[in-house]
Amino acid sequence: MFHNQKNRDAFSHKKLKHSGFPSPANDYVENPININDLLIKRPSSTFLMRFRGNDMLFSGIKNNAILIIDRSLKPNSGDIIVASANGEFICRKIIIDTKKILMTNCRNNKILNIENMPDFEFLGVVTSSINVY
């Protein structure tokens, strides 16, 4: 019989019938870990994106990483954000001072000023990343 994953009961392990003596370990049985509950706080405003490149190595984001991005968060200085600039997606650490500045974490630390980018669109704050090997 085919079981639909969406309709699967997460607590099915607690409904098992027992015969004989119960196991003392039953008191320590935990619910399965749901990675979405751990990493995604606001599902309606969160999306995933694959990162390509080595610009964010010093922030712990490697080539081929999966970024978890929340559109509902306002960026603060020091946050890693995803934006669209001149038709390209970029992931950068944002520094907010008297001006808004995007700063890469690559070796040459190329600084990009947001005010000088006519086609800049903020997409969200990176809340977590998963490095895929």
N, CA and C atoms as an extended XYZ file, in Angstrom:
399
Properties=species:S:1:pos:R:3:atomname:S:1:resname:S:1:resid:I:1 pbc="F F F"
N         0.840       -1.176        0.000 N   MET     1
C         0.000        0.000        0.000 CA  MET     1
C         0.886        1.239        0.000 C   MET     1
N         0.548        2.227       -0.824 N   PHE     2
C         1.327        3.459       -0.954 CA  PHE     2
C         0.934        4.418        0.154 C   PHE     2
N         1.925        4.961        0.863 N   HIS     3
C         1.671        5.932        1.932 CA  HIS     3
C         2.107        7.307        1.470 C   HIS     3
N         1.260        8.285        1.617 N   ASN     4
C         1.581        9.663        1.282 CA  ASN     4
C         2.373       10.263        2.442 C   ASN     4
N         3.529       10.846        2.159 N   GLN     5
C         4.394       11.399        3.201 CA  GLN     5
C         3.716       12.540        3.945 C   GLN     5
N         2.851       13.322        3.271 N   LYS     6
C         2.209       14.457        3.923 CA  LYS     6
C         1.213       14.007        4.995 C   LYS     6
N         0.609       12.853        4.802 N   ASN     7
C        -0.398       12.373        5.734 CA  ASN     7
C         0.177       11.434        6.783 C   ASN     7
N         1.470       11.249        6.801 N   ARG     8
C         2.114       10.348        7.748 CA  ARG     8
C         2.085       10.958        9.139 C   ARG     8
N         1.700       10.177       10.100 N   ASP     9
C         1.613       10.625       11.483 CA  ASP     9
C         3.001       10.662       12.094 C   ASP     9
N         3.426       11.815       12.575 N   ALA    10
C         4.763       11.964       13.157 CA  ALA    10
C         4.889       11.245       14.495 C   ALA    10
N         3.773       10.909       15.117 N   PHE    11
C         3.801       10.255       16.422 CA  PHE    11
C         3.416        8.781       16.336 C   PHE    11
N         3.531        8.191       15.157 N   SER    12
C         3.105        6.804       14.972 CA  SER    12
C         3.910        5.834       15.831 C   SER    12
N         5.159        6.179       16.149 N   HIS    13
C         5.982        5.296       16.975 CA  HIS    13
C         5.457        5.195       18.406 C   HIS    13
N         4.646        6.154       18.850 N   LYS    14
C         4.108        6.121       20.204 CA  LYS    14
C         2.800        5.334       20.289 C   LYS    14
N         2.230        4.954       19.144 N   LYS    15
C         0.961        4.234       19.117 CA  LYS    15
C         1.145        2.735       18.917 C   LYS    15
N         2.366        2.251       19.031 N   LEU    16
C         2.635        0.833       18.832 CA  LEU    16
C         1.990        0.014       19.941 C   LEU    16
N         1.457       -1.156       19.580 N   LYS    17
C         0.873       -2.076       20.561 CA  LYS    17
C         1.997       -2.895       21.179 C   LYS    17
N         1.900       -3.138       22.464 N   HIS    18
C         2.937       -3.877       23.159 CA  HIS    18
C         2.356       -5.164       23.733 C   HIS    18
N         3.173       -6.162       23.774 N   SER    19
C         2.806       -7.382       24.487 CA  SER    19
C         3.972       -7.715       25.410 C   SER    19
N         3.675       -8.136       26.607 N   GLY    20
C         4.744       -8.405       27.553 CA  GLY    20
C         5.100       -7.148       28.319 C   GLY    20
N         6.338       -7.091       28.763 N   PHE    21
C         6.788       -5.953       29.557 CA  PHE    21
C         7.203       -4.798       28.646 C   PHE    21
N         6.858       -3.572       29.004 N   PRO    22
C         7.303       -2.437       28.183 CA  PRO    22
C         8.795       -2.209       28.342 C   PRO    22
N         9.392       -1.662       27.331 N   SER    23
C        10.816       -1.376       27.373 CA  SER    23
C        11.070       -0.155       28.251 C   SER    23
N        12.076       -0.196       29.099 N   PRO    24
C        12.405        0.991       29.908 CA  PRO    24
C        12.841        2.175       29.050 C   PRO    24
N        13.263        1.914       27.822 N   ALA    25
C        13.706        2.994       26.935 CA  ALA    25
C        12.539        3.772       26.333 C   ALA    25
N        11.304        3.274       26.468 N   ASN    26
C        10.151        3.976       25.893 CA  ASN    26
C         9.977        5.378       26.466 C   ASN    26
N        10.419        5.591       27.689 N   ASP    27
C        10.295        6.927       28.292 CA  ASP    27
C        11.226        7.938       27.640 C   ASP    27
N        12.218        7.452       26.902 N   TYR    28
C        13.207        8.340       26.301 CA  TYR    28
C        13.058        8.461       24.785 C   TYR    28
N        11.983        7.896       24.215 N   VAL    29
C        11.758        7.976       22.773 CA  VAL    29
C        11.358        9.404       22.429 C   VAL    29
N        12.056        9.990       21.468 N   GLU    30
C        11.773       11.365       21.058 CA  GLU    30
C        11.121       11.382       19.693 C   GLU    30
N        10.483       12.481       19.379 N   ASN    31
C         9.893       12.659       18.057 CA  ASN    31
C        11.002       12.793       17.025 C   ASN    31
N        10.735       12.427       15.781 N   PRO    32
C        11.749       12.588       14.735 CA  PRO    32
C        12.130       14.061       14.572 C   PRO    32
N        13.373       14.293       14.211 N   ILE    33
C        13.845       15.663       14.007 CA  ILE    33
C        13.339       16.169       12.662 C   ILE    33
N        12.728       17.347       12.673 N   ASN    34
C        12.263       17.978       11.443 CA  ASN    34
C        13.178       19.165       11.157 C   ASN    34
N        13.992       19.050       10.127 N   ILE    35
C        14.990       20.081        9.803 CA  ILE    35
C        14.322       21.415        9.450 C   ILE    35
N        13.127       21.365        8.868 N   ASN    36
C        12.412       22.606        8.541 CA  ASN    36
C        12.046       23.381        9.801 C   ASN    36
N        11.612       22.680       10.841 N   ASP    37
C        11.275       23.362       12.092 CA  ASP    37
C        12.493       23.998       12.747 C   ASP    37
N        13.658       23.399       12.563 N   LEU    38
C        14.878       23.925       13.167 CA  LEU    38
C        15.443       25.133       12.429 C   LEU    38
N        15.359       25.128       11.104 N   LEU    39
C        16.037       26.154       10.310 CA  LEU    39
C        15.128       27.250        9.766 C   LEU    39
N        13.837       26.991        9.644 N   ILE    40
C        12.930       27.962        9.019 CA  ILE    40
C        11.944       28.465       10.064 C   ILE    40
N        12.081       29.731       10.428 N   LYS    41
C        11.212       30.337       11.444 CA  LYS    41
C         9.911       30.866       10.834 C   LYS    41
N         9.972       31.418        9.628 N   ARG    42
C         8.801       31.987        8.949 CA  ARG    42
C         8.672       31.357        7.558 C   ARG    42
N         7.984       30.225        7.445 N   PRO    43
C         7.909       29.524        6.152 CA  PRO    43
C         7.326       30.361        5.018 C   PRO    43
N         6.383       31.237        5.322 N   SER    44
C         5.735       32.013        4.254 CA  SER    44
C         6.663       33.053        3.630 C   SER    44
N         7.729       33.438        4.333 N   SER    45
C         8.633       34.449        3.780 CA  SER    45
C        10.051       33.916        3.571 C   SER    45
N        10.218       32.604        3.619 N   THR    46
C        11.549       32.002        3.508 CA  THR    46
C        11.674       31.228        2.205 C   THR    46
N        12.838       31.359        1.572 N   PHE    47
C        13.128       30.565        0.383 CA  PHE    47
C        14.575       30.093        0.440 C   PHE    47
N        14.877       29.094       -0.380 N   LEU    48
C        16.219       28.520       -0.444 CA  LEU    48
C        16.863       28.883       -1.762 C   LEU    48
N        18.172       29.046       -1.742 N   MET    49
C        18.917       29.374       -2.954 CA  MET    49
C        20.289       28.712       -2.872 C   MET    49
N        20.751       28.201       -3.999 N   ARG    50
C        22.091       27.604       -4.037 CA  ARG    50
C        23.108       28.701       -4.345 C   ARG    50
N        24.200       28.709       -3.587 N   PHE    51
C        25.259       29.702       -3.755 CA  PHE    51
C        26.391       29.101       -4.577 C   PHE    51
N        26.854       29.834       -5.552 N   ARG    52
C        27.986       29.395       -6.378 CA  ARG    52
C        29.095       30.434       -6.266 C   ARG    52
N        30.296       29.978       -6.032 N   GLY    53
C        31.439       30.881       -5.979 CA  GLY    53
C        32.185       30.760       -4.667 C   GLY    53
N        33.272       31.512       -4.570 N   ASN    54
C        34.117       31.481       -3.381 CA  ASN    54
C        34.208       32.835       -2.681 C   ASN    54
N        33.317       33.772       -3.039 N   ASP    55
C        33.375       35.110       -2.457 CA  ASP    55
C        33.068       35.136       -0.964 C   ASP    55
N        32.334       34.164       -0.453 N   MET    56
C        31.909       34.203        0.949 CA  MET    56
C        32.606       33.153        1.809 C   MET    56
N        33.758       32.679        1.373 N   LEU    57
C        34.492       31.658        2.124 CA  LEU    57
C        34.815       32.093        3.552 C   LEU    57
N        35.191       33.352        3.729 N   PHE    58
C        35.584       33.833        5.054 CA  PHE    58
C        34.388       34.009        5.991 C   PHE    58
N        33.183       33.885        5.451 N   SER    59
C        31.966       33.891        6.273 CA  SER    59
C        31.445       32.485        6.499 C   SER    59
N        32.179       31.488        6.013 N   GLY    60
C        31.776       30.104        6.209 CA  GLY    60
C        30.845       29.562        5.149 C   GLY    60
N        30.608       30.323        4.089 N   ILE    61
C        29.735       29.873        3.007 CA  ILE    61
C        30.616       29.433        1.849 C   ILE    61
N        30.561       28.140        1.548 N   LYS    62
C        31.408       27.574        0.505 CA  LYS    62
C        30.645       27.456       -0.807 C   LYS    62
N        31.373       27.162       -1.870 N   ASN    63
C        30.769       26.932       -3.174 CA  ASN    63
C        29.766       25.779       -3.070 C   ASN    63
N        28.619       25.940       -3.688 N   ASN    64
C        27.563       24.941       -3.757 CA  ASN    64
C        26.723       24.863       -2.479 C   ASN    64
N        26.858       25.836       -1.574 N   ALA    65
C        26.084       25.844       -0.333 CA  ALA    65
C        24.622       26.186       -0.631 C   ALA    65
N        23.746       25.749        0.255 N   ILE    66
C        22.330       26.103        0.173 CA  ILE    66
C        22.085       27.187        1.212 C   ILE    66
N        21.576       28.327        0.756 N   LEU    67
C        21.291       29.452        1.651 CA  LEU    67
C        19.817       29.436        2.032 C   LEU    67
N        19.534       29.701        3.299 N   ILE    68
C        18.170       29.863        3.778 CA  ILE    68
C        17.974       31.353        3.979 C   ILE    68
N        17.049       31.928        3.210 N   ILE    69
C        16.897       33.386        3.134 CA  ILE    69
C        15.501       33.786        3.599 C   ILE    69
N        15.436       34.749        4.501 N   ASP    70
C        14.162       35.252        5.024 CA  ASP    70
C        13.924       36.656        4.482 C   ASP    70
N        12.858       36.812        3.693 N   ARG    71
C        12.524       38.107        3.096 CA  ARG    71
C        11.920       39.085        4.094 C   ARG    71
N        11.391       38.590        5.212 N   SER    72
C        10.689       39.465        6.155 CA  SER    72
C        11.625       40.216        7.101 C   SER    72
N        12.892       39.839        7.146 N   LEU    73
C        13.827       40.486        8.072 CA  LEU    73
C        14.424       41.751        7.476 C   LEU    73
N        14.582       42.749        8.315 N   LYS    74
C        15.267       43.979        7.924 CA  LYS    74
C        16.761       43.765        8.151 C   LYS    74
N        17.594       44.082        7.155 N   PRO    75
C        19.027       43.829        7.334 CA  PRO    75
C        19.662       44.774        8.353 C   PRO    75
N        20.519       44.215        9.179 N   ASN    76
C        21.306       44.984       10.131 CA  ASN    76
C        22.765       44.937        9.698 C   ASN    76
N        23.544       45.875       10.201 N   SER    77
C        24.958       45.899        9.875 CA  SER    77
C        25.619       44.598       10.329 C   SER    77
N        26.353       43.969        9.425 N   GLY    78
C        27.012       42.704        9.707 CA  GLY    78
C        26.257       41.493        9.206 C   GLY    78
N        24.990       41.661        8.794 N   ASP    79
C        24.212       40.549        8.254 CA  ASP    79
C        24.704       40.169        6.865 C   ASP    79
N        24.510       38.924        6.514 N   ILE    80
C        24.764       38.475        5.150 CA  ILE    80
C        23.424       38.509        4.427 C   ILE    80
N        23.403       39.160        3.276 N   ILE    81
C        22.159       39.335        2.539 CA  ILE    81
C        22.294       38.763        1.135 C   ILE    81
N        21.148       38.599        0.496 N   VAL    82
C        21.093       38.263       -0.917 CA  VAL    82
C        20.344       39.403       -1.597 C   VAL    82
N        20.881       39.847       -2.728 N   ALA    83
C        20.283       40.956       -3.459 CA  ALA    83
C        20.425       40.704       -4.953 C   ALA    83
N        19.692       41.491       -5.703 N   SER    84
C        19.839       41.502       -7.152 CA  SER    84
C        20.458       42.844       -7.515 C   SER    84
N        21.577       42.809       -8.215 N   ALA    85
C        22.268       44.036       -8.612 CA  ALA    85
C        22.682       43.912      -10.069 C   ALA    85
N        22.217       44.843      -10.863 N   ASN    86
C        22.534       44.858      -12.296 CA  ASN    86
C        22.192       43.532      -12.969 C   ASN    86
N        21.072       42.948      -12.559 N   GLY    87
C        20.601       41.715      -13.182 CA  GLY    87
C        21.251       40.442      -12.675 C   GLY    87
N        22.114       40.521      -11.674 N   GLU    88
C        22.783       39.344      -11.119 CA  GLU    88
C        22.434       39.192       -9.647 C   GLU    88
N        22.323       37.940       -9.181 N   PHE    89
C        22.145       37.680       -7.760 CA  PHE    89
C        23.502       37.739       -7.084 C   PHE    89
N        23.549       38.442       -5.949 N   ILE    90
C        24.787       38.517       -5.186 CA  ILE    90
C        24.495       38.209       -3.716 C   ILE    90
N        25.466       37.644       -3.054 N   CYS    91
C        25.403       37.371       -1.622 CA  CYS    91
C        26.582       38.099       -0.999 C   CYS    91
N        26.311       39.015       -0.092 N   ARG    92
C        27.365       39.840        0.491 CA  ARG    92
C        27.061       40.148        1.957 C   ARG    92
N        28.098       40.530        2.663 N   LYS    93
C        27.948       41.031        4.027 CA  LYS    93
C        27.669       42.519        3.917 C   LYS    93
N        26.613       42.981        4.602 N   ILE    94
C        26.240       44.397        4.501 CA  ILE    94
C        26.785       45.154        5.709 C   ILE    94
N        27.333       46.317        5.427 N   ILE    95
C        27.818       47.217        6.470 CA  ILE    95
C        26.978       48.487        6.356 C   ILE    95
N        26.255       48.828        7.410 N   ILE    96
C        25.416       50.024        7.401 CA  ILE    96
C        26.019       51.027        8.366 C   ILE    96
N        26.389       52.161        7.803 N   ASP    97
C        26.966       53.226        8.613 CA  ASP    97
C        26.224       54.491        8.203 C   ASP    97
N        26.919       55.532        7.828 N   THR    98
C        26.248       56.720        7.311 CA  THR    98
C        25.718       56.444        5.906 C   THR    98
N        26.361       55.530        5.198 N   LYS    99
C        25.906       55.073        3.883 CA  LYS    99
C        25.686       53.583        3.967 C   LYS    99
N        24.867       53.049        3.066 N   LYS   100
C        24.739       51.598        2.985 CA  LYS   100
C        25.801       51.094        2.036 C   LYS   100
N        26.585       50.154        2.493 N   ILE   101
C        27.679       49.617        1.684 CA  ILE   101
C        27.615       48.100        1.721 C   ILE   101
N        27.789       47.475        0.574 N   LEU   102
C        27.947       46.032        0.521 CA  LEU   102
C        29.424       45.730        0.464 C   LEU   102
N        29.857       44.748        1.236 N   MET   103
C        31.275       44.425        1.245 CA  MET   103
C        31.448       42.927        1.063 C   MET   103
N        32.208       42.517        0.102 N   THR   104
C        32.451       41.097       -0.099 CA  THR   104
C        33.419       40.586        0.939 C   THR   104
N        33.423       39.293        1.117 N   ASN   105
C        34.357       38.668        2.047 CA  ASN   105
C        35.456       37.936        1.303 C   ASN   105
N        35.705       38.311        0.075 N   CYS   106
C        36.770       37.650       -0.674 CA  CYS   106
C        38.100       38.359       -0.392 C   CYS   106
N        39.147       37.867       -0.958 N   ARG   107
C        40.489       38.371       -0.647 CA  ARG   107
C        40.687       39.846       -0.991 C   ARG   107
N        40.093       40.306       -2.085 N   ASN   108
C        40.334       41.698       -2.473 CA  ASN   108
C        39.379       42.682       -1.793 C   ASN   108
N        38.367       42.182       -1.054 N   ASN   109
C        37.420       43.029       -0.322 CA  ASN   109
C        36.879       44.186       -1.156 C   ASN   109
N        36.435       43.881       -2.346 N   LYS   110
C        35.847       44.893       -3.212 CA  LYS   110
C        34.590       45.468       -2.550 C   LYS   110
N        34.539       46.783       -2.415 N   ILE   111
C        33.413       47.448       -1.759 CA  ILE   111
C        32.461       47.983       -2.818 C   ILE   111
N        31.177       47.666       -2.650 N   LEU   112
C        30.147       48.119       -3.576 CA  LEU   112
C        29.194       49.048       -2.830 C   LEU   112
N        28.985       50.243       -3.334 N   ASN   113
C        28.085       51.204       -2.731 CA  ASN   113
C        26.689       51.029       -3.328 C   ASN   113
N        25.702       50.803       -2.488 N   ILE   114
C        24.335       50.558       -2.969 CA  ILE   114
C        23.765       51.775       -3.686 C   ILE   114
N        24.062       52.967       -3.184 N   GLU   115
C        23.500       54.178       -3.800 CA  GLU   115
C        23.945       54.356       -5.248 C   GLU   115
N        25.099       53.787       -5.625 N   ASN   116
C        25.597       53.896       -6.991 CA  ASN   116
C        25.055       52.807       -7.909 C   ASN   116
N        24.189       51.942       -7.402 N   MET   117
C        23.619       50.852       -8.200 CA  MET   117
C        22.155       51.162       -8.501 C   MET   117
N        21.842       51.557       -9.731 N   PRO   118
C        20.455       51.918      -10.045 CA  PRO   118
C        19.519       50.718      -10.034 C   PRO   118
N        20.021       49.524      -10.294 N   ASP   119
C        19.189       48.334      -10.407 CA  ASP   119
C        19.398       47.407       -9.211 C   ASP   119
N        19.388       47.966       -7.985 N   PHE   120
C        19.616       47.181       -6.778 CA  PHE   120
C        18.280       46.819       -6.142 C   PHE   120
N        18.118       45.526       -5.785 N   GLU   121
C        16.909       45.083       -5.097 CA  GLU   121
C        17.307       44.116       -3.982 C   GLU   121
N        16.957       44.470       -2.756 N   PHE   122
C        17.217       43.619       -1.607 CA  PHE   122
C        16.248       42.440       -1.641 C   PHE   122
N        16.750       41.201       -1.502 N   LEU   123
C        15.896       40.011       -1.556 CA  LEU   123
C        15.685       39.370       -0.194 C   LEU   123
N        16.646       39.469        0.710 N   GLY   124
C        16.451       38.883        2.033 CA  GLY   124
C        17.746       38.713        2.792 C   GLY   124
N        17.590       38.351        4.072 N   VAL   125
C        18.717       38.113        4.968 CA  VAL   125
C        18.973       36.613        5.044 C   VAL   125
N        20.226       36.222        4.929 N   VAL   126
C        20.600       34.816        5.051 CA  VAL   126
C        20.563       34.458        6.535 C   VAL   126
N        19.661       33.539        6.896 N   THR   127
C        19.535       33.137        8.301 CA  THR   127
C        20.373       31.911        8.618 C   THR   127
N        20.705       31.124        7.584 N   SER   128
C        21.518       29.936        7.778 CA  SER   128
C        22.037       29.466        6.430 C   SER   128
N        23.072       28.666        6.466 N   SER   129
C        23.586       28.079        5.225 CA  SER   129
C        24.002       26.641        5.508 C   SER   129
N        23.851       25.816        4.486 N   ILE   130
C        24.219       24.410        4.585 CA  ILE   130
C        25.258       24.152        3.516 C   ILE   130
N        26.474       23.840        3.927 N   ASN   131
C        27.538       23.538        2.968 CA  ASN   131
C        27.369       22.115        2.487 C   ASN   131
N        27.235       21.953        1.177 N   VAL   132
C        27.041       20.644        0.562 CA  VAL   132
C        28.367       20.222       -0.033 C   VAL   132
N        28.801       19.031        0.272 N   TYR   133
C        30.099       18.555       -0.210 CA  TYR   133
C        29.930       17.627       -1.365 C   TYR   133
